[in-house]
Structure formats: C-alpha cells, structure tokens
Amino acid sequence: MRIVVSNVPSLQSLSEHPEAAKNAAQNASRHWQLKNTTRVLTMVADTLCYWLKESKDVEEAGLLLERALQLDVQDADVQTAYAEYLCRFRETPEDALAIIRRSLDQHACHHGLISAFTEVARLDCINVTHDVVFGVLDNALAAATLPDDTVFVLGLKARMLNISQHEREKLYERALKLCPQNVQALKGYGQVLTRRGSMYKAIEVLKQAYELIPTDIQSASCLSYALIQTGRELDFGVPLLASVLSAGYQTATTLCAYAYCLQVSSSYDMQVSSSSSYDSYYPLCVCLLPAGWLRTHKR
C-alpha cells in the first residue's frame, strides 16, 4: 500500500483539530500495518497530551495508548509512552514503574525505557534503591550492541547515579573514546570539568559540542558560562549568553553567568547592563543568587 504523505495531517493541524487526530488513528488501525498503527496511535496520543493539554484530550490520549498496547503489547516504545503518561497525567508512578520493569526484561537497552526508569526512580514517592538503579543500568550496558547504545547508558550512569565527580569524568571519557563526536557526552564531560574547575579544558570540550550542533541551547548555555567565568572571548561569550536567555533558557547557571557579566562588565569596557534584556534578567539574578556565588575575576 502506498501512503500519500501530503494527505497525512501535520502535528500542528492535529493539535488544532482533535477530530483529525481521532480520524488519523482510526484510519491507521484500518489500513496500516500493525507496527505503523502503534506508531500513529502513540504520535496522536503525544499530540493530545503535549499540544492541547485539556482534560478531555488527556483522557483520549490514554485510550489511544491503551489501544496501541492492545495491538502490540511487546512494543517498547508504546510501553514507554504509556508509562510516562501514567506518571505525568494519572499520578500513578508505581504503575508506571511496574510497566517499565516488565518491559526491561525484554528490552534491557531500550533508550526510552531506561530513561523513563531512572526518572521515575528519582521520585520521592518511589522506593527504589541506588543499587537497583545501578543494576538496571549495568544490565543495559551489558545488553548494548552498538557504540551509540553504550554511550547512551554511560551518560545515564554519569547523570543519574550517586557517584563522585571523578567517576563521572571517567564514564564520559570512556563514552567519548567510543564516539568522540557525541554531543550529549561532550556536554556532560564539559559540565563535569566546569564543576571541577578545569575551565580551559571545559571550554575546549564545550566548543566541540557547540560546533557540532550550534542550535543546542544547553551547549550554548554551558559554553557561554565557561567563557564568561574565565573572561575569555567575551565578545563571543556574552552575545551567546544573551541569545540563550532570549530563548527563555533561564537556569541557575545562565543567570549566574549573566549576573557575573554585569558585575565585571565595566572591567571589560562592555555595555552589558544597558542591553535590552537587563531590566528583565537582573532582578532574577538578584533573587536567585545567594551571596558568594559570584566569583571575583581578575583579568
């Protein structure tokens, strides 16, 4: 069967027309192969949850995901989507965790499942020990057959396990030996180096991540912070930070960098405080940054 792509509704049109989403799912179940059907049902459920965000649409999304599970109960993508749905919209993380753990028995290295597991395991209401999380990630590592899978699991271990900064550094170094241009591993390694105070090496690593994907806002954020903290390449770092803040990416790191930038701007003959974003971000910096967070920097 040939599918005419031009007749398939876009995500935007689905978000504006719930009936189109329902019709797409119904047509899929009638005409598409089983695997494609579960993908369409999951996509439509995702659209209803994250685009429309109305209670009736969330209900409909649950029904669509249940239908997708009936069609293919072994599909790890659908199980991941349904578990995340239960956790976020039904507030039943215990049920979500049970689904994830059952599915992990068959799909030990599925990216979505192990990510969802580590996120649910971090919730205060869930009693999952560090050893259990460690075991799940070790099983995933053992099941990994591709370098990208190994790097993904190593990154999760570095981010999610309660380990030392040195151990995190070693995990990222191992990941980058396998995939030197993996942006997630580069970002993680750069952040670890930044926390350790190895700012110049961190800049080198974060530049690699930024150059690979200049649109990655987290790479831009981490790189601008490192540049500003060291006083290097401020003619690049400050505008980069401004673009990150203008995009709405407001974290403790970006706000700390902005406040520090304001503090030292006169030393560099830069009119940072007169920028259009000053009035918007300076009060946030004052509120969020406790005394002692701003470094004193000597050029």
Secondary structure by P-SEA (a helix, b strand, c coil): ccccccccccaaaaaacaaaaaaaaaaaaccccaaaaaaaaaaaaaaaacccccaaaaaaaaaaaaaaaaaccccaaaaaaaaaaaacccccaaaaaaaaaaaaacccccaaaaaaaaaaaacccccccaaaaaaaaaaaaaacccaaaaaaaaaaaaccccccaaaaaaaaaaaaaaccccaaaaaaaaaaaaaacaaaaaaaaaaaaaaaccccaaaaaaaaaaaaaaccccccaaaaaaaaaaaccccaaaaaaaaaaaaccccccccccccccccccaaaaaacccccccccccc
